[in-house]
Amino acid sequence: MNLNDKATQKAAYQLAGLIYGVSLDGVVNKNEYEALKDWCYTNEPLCENENFQSLYEKIRPIVEDGKVNNEELEEMKNILREFVGDVGSEKLEKPNLYFLSGIFQGILASGDVNTYEIYRLNQWMEKNTHLQKHPPFDELFPLVKSVLEDKKVDNEEAIRLKEFFASHLE
């Protein structure tokens, strides 16, 4: 689907990134669920756009039942894939920036930053090396590499990552 409307594109890619970020550790906790619910609340006004409304009407019931499990995350990924194509692997900078912002939201929503999440973030970055020269990717790539040098995320590194993520939310 062609996403010419910037607000619709931003919302869709942020949701895709949020789902990716929430699913990194394989568990959807209460705060991550609330982040998904907040996405619905924040983006409801975009339903004026008929295309976005079709996405919203598929996502909202999944989120509104009070919990989201891994199967429902996969269902939402499939819905988004239909809506915008293969999100997170496009060569375009702006959609990837929105996607990355969603990843940051998903990681921050969990309340902690763990090694597994950062390994998964690193995997995504390795698939998207074409973004290395664009901000904030230009800072993120070396930061994640340095954090993973010893193959674990310690408390100081977790704080540094949280600060970076929070300062780069779109």
C-alpha positions in Angstrom: 0.0 0.0 0.0 1.2 3.5 -0.8 1.6 5.5 2.4 1.9 9.1 1.1 0.4 10.6 4.2 3.3 11.3 6.6 1.2 10.9 9.8 -0.2 7.5 8.6 3.2 6.3 7.6 4.8 7.5 10.9 2.0 5.7 12.9 2.3 2.5 11.0 6.0 2.3 11.2 6.1 3.3 14.8 3.7 0.5 15.6 5.8 -2.0 13.6 8.8 -0.9 15.6 6.9 -0.9 18.9 5.8 -4.5 18.2 9.3 -5.5 17.3 10.7 -3.8 20.4 8.0 -5.4 22.7 8.6 -8.8 21.2 12.4 -8.7 21.5 12.5 -10.6 24.8 9.5 -12.8 24.0 7.4 -11.6 26.9 4.7 -8.9 26.9 4.5 -7.3 30.3 1.9 -4.8 31.6 3.9 -1.7 30.6 4.5 -3.0 27.1 0.8 -3.8 26.8 0.1 -0.2 28.0 2.5 1.1 25.3 0.5 -0.7 22.6 -2.8 0.6 24.1 -1.3 4.1 24.1 -0.4 3.8 20.4 -4.1 3.0 19.7 -5.3 6.0 21.8 -2.7 8.4 20.3 -3.4 7.5 16.7 -7.2 7.1 16.8 -7.6 10.6 15.2 -5.8 9.3 12.1 -8.9 7.1 11.3 -10.1 10.0 9.3 -7.9 8.5 6.6 -9.8 5.6 5.2 -6.7 3.5 4.7 -5.5 4.0 8.2 -8.9 3.2 9.6 -8.8 -0.2 8.1 -5.4 -0.9 9.9 -6.7 0.6 13.1 -9.9 -1.5 13.1 -7.8 -4.7 12.8 -5.3 -3.7 15.5 -7.5 -2.1 18.2 -9.5 -5.3 19.0 -6.4 -7.3 19.6 -5.0 -4.7 22.0 -8.3 -3.9 23.7 -9.0 -7.4 25.1 -6.8 -6.7 28.1 -3.6 -8.5 27.2 -1.4 -9.3 24.2 0.4 -12.5 23.8 3.1 -13.6 21.3 0.6 -15.0 18.8 -1.3 -11.7 18.8 2.0 -9.8 18.2 2.6 -12.1 15.2 -0.9 -11.4 14.0 -0.3 -7.6 14.3 3.0 -8.0 12.4 1.1 -9.8 9.6 -1.6 -7.1 9.5 1.1 -4.4 9.3 3.0 -6.4 6.6 -0.2 -6.3 4.5 -0.6 -2.6 5.2 2.9 -1.3 4.4 4.9 -4.2 3.1 7.9 -5.7 4.8 8.4 -3.1 7.6 11.8 -2.6 9.0 13.7 -3.7 5.9 13.0 -0.8 3.6 15.9 1.2 2.2 14.1 4.4 3.0 15.5 6.4 5.9 12.3 8.0 7.3 10.2 4.8 7.7 13.2 3.2 9.4 13.5 6.2 11.7 9.9 5.7 12.7 10.4 2.0 13.0 13.5 2.6 15.2 11.6 5.0 17.4 9.0 2.3 17.9 11.7 -0.2 18.8 13.0 2.2 21.4 9.5 2.6 22.8 9.1 -1.1 23.0 12.4 -1.7 24.8 11.8 1.2 27.2 8.2 0.0 28.0 9.6 -3.2 29.4 11.3 -1.2 32.2 14.7 -2.7 31.7 17.2 -3.2 29.0 18.5 -6.7 28.8 21.3 -8.4 26.8 18.9 -10.5 24.7 17.0 -7.3 23.6 20.2 -5.6 22.6 21.4 -8.7 20.6 18.1 -8.7 18.7 18.4 -4.9 18.1 21.9 -5.5 16.8 20.6 -8.2 14.4 18.1 -5.6 13.0 20.9 -3.1 12.7 23.1 -5.6 10.8 20.3 -6.1 8.3 20.1 -2.3 7.9 23.7 -1.2 7.6 22.7 1.2 4.8 21.5 3.5 7.6 24.9 3.8 9.4 25.6 7.2 8.1 22.2 8.7 9.1 21.4 10.2 12.5 20.6 8.7 15.0 21.8 5.4 13.4 25.3 6.9 13.2 25.4 7.0 17.0 23.4 3.8 17.7 25.6 1.4 15.7 28.8 2.2 17.6 27.0 2.4 20.9 25.4 -1.1 20.6 28.7 -2.5 19.3 30.6 -1.2 22.3 27.9 -2.4 24.8 28.0 -5.9 23.3 31.8 -6.2 23.2 31.8 -8.2 26.5 28.6 -10.0 25.4 26.4 -8.6 28.2 24.6 -5.4 29.1 25.6 -4.2 32.6 23.7 -1.7 34.7 25.8 1.3 33.5 25.4 0.3 29.9 21.6 -0.2 30.4 21.3 3.3 31.7 23.3 4.7 28.8 21.1 2.8 26.3 17.9 3.9 28.0 19.0 7.6 27.9 19.9 7.2 24.2 16.6 5.6 23.4 14.5 8.1 25.3 16.4 11.0 23.7 15.6 9.7 20.2 11.9 8.9 20.4 10.1 10.4 17.4 
